[in-house]
Amino acid sequence: MSPILVRPVREQLEHDRVIRLLQAKYKRKFEVAINPGNEQTAPVGQGPSPWYPDLVLLSSERSRKLLGVVEVETSESINHLEAMSQWRAFAGLRVAFHLYVPVSGVDSARRLCTDLQIPTTEIWAYHAIGEQIRFTPVQRAPQAGDGKGRSVAETMTLRPKEAAVSTRPPAAPKAAAPPRPPVARPKSARVVTKPAARAAAPAKSRTSAAATKSAAPRRGGAKAPARKPASSAKAAKRK
């Protein structure tokens, strides 16, 4: 039984409400048993004095193996005595240990875990907004690939550009592509007329036109006398 035997009524109602909300949250992956208020239905640990965490996470298989425990604290239950008795016992079960504390008790819970060397898998903060209760991740145990083991809050506050730089190795510089050889283009089969040939063609045409013009008879001019044949001329001389 917890060293905190009596909580204020308001805190106890909020405590049990958080337990039932977390039951619905973890029910997606585990078989969940709860111990709200003074109920003691799901014990853990061996020996004549078992512990009764707020939530017990069991395997969905027939063996119902213990996989984790969840403890929900309020402002009154975050103290040295609670950490020494319950938190240390839950951390010694060698299963996942999730600790939920109000926002106002985050620093105290982290300091107690550090001073007493109590390992936790995750620490979450919760706060009420009207009728709703919201959960915020605060810290998680470093795992493979975490690098320096940042807390969840620190990882979430990184900008996308900074996160990409801190998690990805620098890209190797790209080699310059070799220049492409010039492509020989075929010459077009276009006939080029020489200037001399162009000048000779009009001159030739002008000469033939003049010759044709001189050979043609002029209109209205005297006709040339017709030549008599040689035989008729000889006959006239003999007479």
Secondary structure, DSSP 8 states (H G I E B T S, - for coil): --S-----HHHHHHHHHHHHHHHHHHTTTSEEEE--TT---S-BSSSSS-B--SEEEE-SSTT--EEEEEEE--GGG-SHHHIIIIIHHHHTTSSEEEEEEEGGGHHHHHHHHHHTT---SEEEEEEEETTEEEEEEEEE---TT-TTT--HHHHHHS-HHHHHHHHS--------------------------HHHHHHHHHHHHHHHHHHHHHS--TT---------HHHHHHHHH-
